[in-house]
Structures are given as C-alpha cells and as structure tokens.
C-alpha cells in the first residue's frame, strides 16, 4: 500500500493521548488505496480515544465524512463545511493538524474536480492558489500550537517524486513554518511533519465532544 501523510502523522502521535484532537483539512473524496485519510484517522481516534475534526470546503466531502463514520466503531468526530483557512483562523489552539487541503496542479486532475473548485470556491485549481491556501493555514496556527503539537503537510514532492518544499502543497507553507517556531522532523510518504521548537510534552485537559 502506498501511504500518504496520514500514516506519517500516526507514527509521531504518542500512546497516552486520550481526549486530544486531530484536525484534518481536506476530507475524504474517493476511497482510493492508501489515500482515505478520514477513515484512517477515525480508526486511529477510536483506538487512542481521540477526537477527529474533518474540514472541507465542499459539502459533498462533508457528507462523505458522515458516510465514512458508519464504517467505524462509533468514532467521535465533527464534519465541517468551511475553508481550512477560515476554520483555523477561529480556533485558539490545536493538538495535531493534518493539512491536505487545496489541491496542487499535477496535471492529472479531472475536469469534474477542476469545475468543483470554480463552483464551490469560485476560483481556479492552480498551484498559486494551492500555495496561498496552505500558507494562510499555517499563518493561522503557527502561534497556536501546544508544546507537543504536530503539523503534517501532505503531497510534498517534486516532479521526480523526491521530497522538496518547493513542489506540491508546501512551497510557501514550509518556509514559513521553519521561520516561525517550527522544525522539521521527517519527510516520508510524500509528506513532511513538524514539531514546535521549545519545551516538550505537557498534558492538556481532555476536549469533550
């Protein structure tokens, strides 16, 4: 199975995390092998007694989240229809953040998906719009992390599938994080994960859904 960044985030979430929350920007669209991050996170949250907030600008994807939940053992989740930038601007802090939102243009998107961007967001699916979206999202949360918080950005790759902040979804977001209190831990599964620079773990009060 070809994993994506949701697997990388899982590998860095520790054992005792009861009550913490994963925020996923970019909900499930199609159930492709290794790419259903929403279902993956639902299983993980059930296993670790965590919560999932899945955010997408497309109401069809929000409905997909609700349908996906039927395949899992009573996950605690919220499915929100909103731009990731807007949702992250209104939160006060976060535990674990997975950014897989606005698509980058790898020249293989269907016309249906391109048209969906025009219909829902009233904009084109372009790399420039992708980079702006992910930059705005990290700007919204760079100072909201807890000491143990993690940010994982999916789809970070070059044309030859080597990792680079200068291709995929991280071109502007990654340099911003590195300049604003975050350090890179690892690149794997076409993704990159960051932790806060500073003191380590602490334990927040559980978040009740």
C-alpha positions as CSV (number, residue, x, y, z in Angstrom):
1,X,0.0,0.0,0.0
2,X,1.3,3.5,-0.9
3,X,0.8,5.6,2.2
4,X,0.4,9.3,2.4
5,X,0.9,11.8,5.2
6,X,-1.8,10.5,7.5
7,X,0.5,7.5,8.1
8,X,3.4,9.8,9.0
9,X,1.3,11.7,11.5
10,X,0.2,8.5,13.1
11,X,3.8,7.4,13.6
12,X,4.5,10.5,15.7
13,X,1.4,10.6,17.9
14,X,2.4,9.0,21.2
15,X,0.5,6.4,23.3
16,X,-1.3,8.3,26.0
17,X,-3.3,10.9,24.1
18,X,-6.9,10.4,25.4
19,X,-9.1,13.3,24.7
20,X,-6.8,15.0,22.2
21,X,-8.0,16.0,18.7
22,X,-6.7,15.5,15.2
23,X,-7.8,18.3,12.8
24,X,-7.9,17.2,9.2
25,X,-8.1,19.9,6.5
26,X,-9.3,18.1,3.3
27,X,-11.9,15.4,3.9
28,X,-12.3,12.1,2.0
29,X,-13.3,12.4,-1.6
30,X,-12.8,8.9,-3.1
31,X,-11.8,5.7,-1.3
32,X,-8.5,5.2,-3.1
33,X,-6.0,2.7,-1.7
34,X,-3.8,4.4,0.9
35,X,-5.5,7.8,0.5
36,X,-8.6,7.7,2.7
37,X,-7.1,9.8,5.5
38,X,-10.5,10.4,7.1
39,X,-11.2,6.7,7.6
40,X,-7.6,6.2,8.7
41,X,-8.0,8.9,11.3
42,X,-11.3,7.6,12.5
43,X,-9.8,4.2,13.2
44,X,-6.8,5.9,15.0
45,X,-9.1,8.0,17.1
46,X,-11.2,5.1,18.2
47,X,-8.0,3.2,19.1
48,X,-6.5,6.0,21.1
49,X,-9.7,7.5,22.4
50,X,-9.2,10.8,20.5
51,X,-11.5,13.1,18.5
52,X,-11.4,14.0,14.8
53,X,-12.4,17.3,13.2
54,X,-12.6,17.0,9.4
55,X,-12.9,20.2,7.5
56,X,-13.6,20.7,3.8
57,X,-14.9,23.5,1.6
58,X,-17.0,21.0,-0.4
59,X,-20.3,19.9,1.2
60,X,-20.1,16.7,-0.8
61,X,-16.9,15.8,1.1
62,X,-18.5,16.7,4.4
63,X,-21.3,14.2,3.6
64,X,-18.6,11.6,2.7
65,X,-17.2,12.0,6.2
66,X,-20.6,11.2,7.7
67,X,-20.9,8.2,5.5
68,X,-17.4,7.0,6.3
69,X,-18.2,7.2,10.0
70,X,-20.8,4.4,9.5
71,X,-17.9,2.0,8.7
72,X,-16.1,2.6,12.0
73,X,-16.7,1.8,15.7
74,X,-18.5,4.9,16.9
75,X,-15.8,7.5,16.3
76,X,-16.1,10.9,17.9
77,X,-16.0,13.4,15.0
78,X,-17.2,16.7,13.7
79,X,-17.6,17.2,9.9
80,X,-17.4,20.8,9.0
81,X,-18.0,22.5,5.6
82,X,-15.6,25.5,5.6
83,X,-12.4,26.7,4.0
84,X,-9.5,25.4,6.1
85,X,-8.1,28.9,6.3
86,X,-11.3,30.2,7.9
87,X,-11.7,27.3,10.3
88,X,-8.1,27.5,11.6
89,X,-8.3,31.3,12.0
90,X,-11.1,30.8,14.5
91,X,-9.6,28.2,16.8
92,X,-7.5,29.0,19.8
93,X,-5.1,26.0,19.9
94,X,-4.7,22.6,18.5
95,X,-3.1,19.2,19.2
96,X,-2.4,17.5,15.8
97,X,-3.0,19.2,12.4
98,X,-3.1,17.4,9.1
99,X,-3.0,19.7,6.0
100,X,-4.2,18.1,2.8
101,X,-6.5,20.8,1.5
102,X,-6.5,22.8,-1.7
103,X,-5.0,20.6,-4.5
104,X,-1.9,21.4,-6.3
105,X,-1.9,21.1,-10.1
106,X,-0.1,17.9,-11.0
107,X,-1.8,17.9,-14.4
108,X,-3.9,14.8,-13.8
109,X,-7.0,16.2,-12.1
110,X,-10.3,15.5,-13.8
111,X,-12.4,18.3,-15.3
112,X,-15.0,17.4,-12.7
113,X,-12.7,18.3,-9.9
114,X,-11.5,21.5,-11.6
115,X,-15.1,22.5,-12.1
116,X,-15.9,21.8,-8.5
117,X,-13.3,24.4,-7.4
118,X,-15.0,27.0,-9.7
119,X,-18.4,26.1,-8.3
120,X,-17.6,26.0,-4.6
121,X,-14.7,28.4,-4.2
122,X,-15.2,30.5,-7.3
123,X,-11.5,30.1,-8.2
124,X,-9.2,28.0,-10.4
125,X,-7.3,24.9,-9.3
126,X,-3.8,26.3,-9.7
127,X,-0.5,25.9,-7.9
128,X,-0.6,29.6,-6.9
129,X,-4.0,29.2,-5.2
130,X,-2.8,25.9,-3.6
131,X,0.3,27.6,-2.1
132,X,-1.7,30.6,-0.9
133,X,-4.2,28.4,0.8
134,X,-1.6,26.3,2.7
135,X,0.4,29.4,3.6
136,X,-2.7,31.1,5.0
137,X,-3.5,28.0,7.0
138,X,0.0,27.8,8.7
139,X,-0.1,31.5,9.3
140,X,-3.4,31.0,11.2
141,X,-1.9,28.4,13.5
142,X,1.8,29.0,13.8
143,X,1.4,30.5,17.3
144,X,-1.5,28.3,18.4
145,X,0.4,25.0,18.9
146,X,0.8,23.3,22.3
147,X,4.3,22.2,23.3
148,X,3.6,18.7,21.9
149,X,1.7,19.8,18.8
150,X,2.4,18.4,15.3
151,X,1.7,19.7,11.9
152,X,1.8,17.4,8.9
153,X,1.6,18.6,5.3
154,X,0.7,16.0,2.7
155,X,1.6,16.0,-1.0
156,X,5.1,17.5,-0.7
157,X,7.1,16.2,-3.7
158,X,8.9,17.2,-6.9
159,X,8.3,16.1,-10.4
160,X,10.5,13.1,-9.9
161,X,8.8,12.3,-6.5
162,X,11.8,13.4,-4.4
163,X,10.8,15.4,-1.4
164,X,11.0,19.2,-1.7
165,X,9.3,22.1,-0.1
166,X,9.4,23.7,-3.5
167,X,6.8,21.4,-5.1
168,X,3.4,20.2,-4.1
169,X,1.4,21.8,-1.3
170,X,4.3,23.1,0.8
171,X,6.2,25.6,-1.3
172,X,5.3,28.7,0.8
173,X,3.9,27.0,3.9
174,X,7.1,25.1,4.8
175,X,9.5,28.0,4.7
176,X,7.0,30.0,6.8
177,X,6.8,27.3,9.5
178,X,10.6,26.9,9.6
179,X,10.9,30.7,10.1
180,X,8.2,30.9,12.8
181,X,9.0,28.4,15.6
182,X,8.6,25.0,14.0
183,X,11.2,22.4,13.0
184,X,11.0,19.6,10.5
185,X,11.1,16.1,12.0
186,X,10.9,13.9,8.9
187,X,9.8,13.6,5.3
188,X,8.2,10.4,4.2
189,X,5.1,9.1,2.4
190,X,5.2,12.2,0.2
191,X,4.7,14.4,3.3
192,X,6.6,16.4,5.9
193,X,5.9,16.7,9.6
194,X,6.9,19.5,12.0
195,X,7.1,20.0,15.8
196,X,7.3,23.1,17.8
197,X,10.7,24.4,18.8
198,X,10.8,24.6,22.6
199,X,9.8,22.6,25.7
200,X,8.4,19.2,25.2
201,X,5.3,17.3,26.3
202,X,2.6,18.6,28.6
203,X,-0.9,17.3,29.3
204,X,-4.0,19.5,28.4
205,X,-7.4,18.9,29.8
206,X,-9.4,16.5,27.6
207,X,-11.6,18.0,24.9
208,X,-15.2,16.7,25.1
209,X,-17.3,16.4,22.0
